[in-house]
Amino acid sequence: MASAWLRLGCAKAPVEWHGLSVSVESFSVVNHVMQFVSIQSLPALNAILNATSGVLIVAGFILIRRKRIAAHRRCMISAVITSIVFLISYLTYHYYHGVTRFAGSGIARPVYFVILISHTFLAAVIVPFVAVSLIRGLKSQFTRHRKVARWTFPMWLYVSVTGVVVYLMLYHFFPSAP
């Protein structure tokens, strides 16, 4: 279960950082939510959060094209929050469940891995892009914000959409045997 985390250098034991002890169990919000949500339901929740983030990103894009700056700002802040909740849920699932193997074969296998690898790579790459876009937008540095957002938007949208595709392929189209 935790073997994937141990391979990544993570453990269930508290981690010391500048005198602060941090562990997954110390996050009372995670513990509280986990009382109502099963680990098995987290992949579906993650797909919903990815899809929601994608819808918010597209809505934000449409709103800024229509010069509705305040509504655009609300959508994009909501997309960031949704993505953060997704990340917490994703990490929680993999912390407790570990790795889920893809059961597909034939042409589906290379298609899945191309999508998964590009999704994973861009998911890591977009983090600073999203942060810089958000900070520049909130600071009203609109010219600088626009320069980064032109790159952030398509990457973030791709990651949101492919996250849902990966979920569908892994859990619905080619599910592992229970």
ABEGO torsion letter per residue (X at the ends): XAAAAAAAGBBABBBBBGGBBBBAAABAAAAAAAAABBAAAAAAAAAAAAAAAAAAAAAAAAAAAAGBAAAAAAAAAAAAAAAAAAAAAAAAAAAAAEBBBBABBEAAAAAAAAAAAAAAAAAAAAAAAAAAAAAAAAAGBAAAAAAAAAAAAAAAAAAAAAAAAAAAAAAAABBBBX
